[in-house]
Amino acid sequence: MRKSGAYPAKGLEESGATIVGRSSPGDAKGSINLRIEAGTRKLIDNAAAVLGKTRTEFMVESARREAIDVLLDQRLFALDSQRFDAFIDALDNPPAPGPKLRSLLRRMPAWQK
């Protein structure tokens, strides 16, 4: 679907999420302390070593990539042309309101009571 590595950062920034490629010099740094099993730590260290990275670099890059994926999964979906046309048709031609919707729309909202 999207695993190309190119993320539409602008759309996420507009939604309140900030995605930047590199930290600017004025960015404050913090720390995150984790308690993990020895086997998990060894696995992370081995993977980091294969990539020539430190444990911190590996973990931060992996967590950042996963965070972006999670946010994008809430905002982005891809459809083939046939499904896209059906989606647009459904948006342009919603079903007529049924009795339950009409009843709901006649009710006074709770915040106005």
N, C-alpha and C positions, 0 to 999 in steps of 0.2 A: 504494500500500500504506500508507505511513505518513507521507508527506511533508507532514503538516499543520502541523508546527511544534510540536505538543504532544508532548513526550517523557515517558514514565513514569520520571522520574528516580529515584523511590524504588526500583524494581526494580534499577536499575543501581547505586545506592548500596549496596544489600544485597550485590551481587556484588563489591564492592571498588572500583567506579568511582565517582568523585565528580563529580556534575554540579550546578553551581550557576548561578543566573542572573546574579549580580553578585559581584564579589570583595568580601570584607569588609575593613574598614580594616587589619586585622592581617595580611592575606595578603602574603607576600613576592613581589616581582616579579623575574623573571629575563629574560634575553634569549636570542634564538635568532638566530644569524647564518646567512644563506643566500647561496649563490652561484647566481645565476640569469642566464639569457641576457637581453640587453637587450630583445629583443622581448617576452619574458614579463613583464619588469618594466613595460614600457610598457603592456601589456595590463592588468595588475593596477592600475596607476596610473589608467588610463582608466576601468576599472570602478569603482574607489573614488571617483573624481571624480563619476561619474554618480550615485552614491548619497550624495554629500556627506560622504564619510568619508576619513580618512587611509589611507595604504597599510597602516599597522600595524593600524588598526581593521578594515579590510577583510580582511586576511590572517588575523588572529586569529579573527574571527567565522566566516570560511569554514572554517578548519582545525578550529575547535571543532565546527561543525555537521557536518562530515564525520566527525570522530572519534566523535561521538554516533551517527551513522548506522552506522558500522562496528561499534560496540559493540552497538547494537540489532539489527543483522543477525545477530549471534551469539546473541541471546537471544529474539527476538520474531519470530513469523510469524503470518500471518493466513490463515484458511481460511473458505470459504463454509460454510453450515450442513451441506450434504451431505458435504463432505470432513471437516468437524469430527466429524460422527457416525461416519464411517468410521475416523478417527484414534482416537477414544475407544474404539470397538469393538475396534480392533487392540490398544490398551493393555489393555483389560479381558479380552480373549480371545487371549493370545499363542499361537502355534503350539506344539504338543507338542515337547519336546526331541528332536532327532534324534541319531543315533549319534555324530556329531562333538562335539556339545555334551556328551553324557553322558561321552564319553572325556575331554574337557577338564576337566570337573568332578571326575573321579576323580583327575586328576593333582595331585601335590603342588606348590604354588606355588614359584617359583624362590626367593623370599625365605625360605622355610622349609627349603630344602635345606642 
